[in-house]
């Protein structure tokens, strides 16, 4: 069951975060654990860069990623602007979708918010449509709430 895999992921990440304080190490391992246990196509982070007002690609697992994403642009930029999770069943129907890979079909983006400010977003893509649901959203938001403490 998917919920069992998420429960395992949360236990692993809790243990990792207790042992490691470096943000990049934790982002890297988080992306790897989620991809390994759930088999998504692409899992990674985009970190807010206040100077450029862009998201900059951070640690990820998967094929080549977009390096920078403008505020409010695409699913990641929109999640940042709206400070809320976006679940997209078919990325080709999302206005302004940025296609970093033509294989990506569905996407979920969860903002990491600390003190009311988006610090980064967790971006997950799948090569099948309608992959993500309320269960994914619930668990990924829980993971991102814990990750906010790392910033």
Secondary structure, 3 states (H helix, E strand, C coil): CHHHHHHHHHHHHHHHHHHCCCHHHHHHHHHHHHHHHHCCCEEEEEEEECCCCEEEEEEEECCCCCCEEECCCHHHHHHHHHCCCEEECCHHHCCCCCCCCCCCCEEEEEEEEECCEEEEEEEEEECCCCCCCHHHHHHHHHHHHHHHCCC
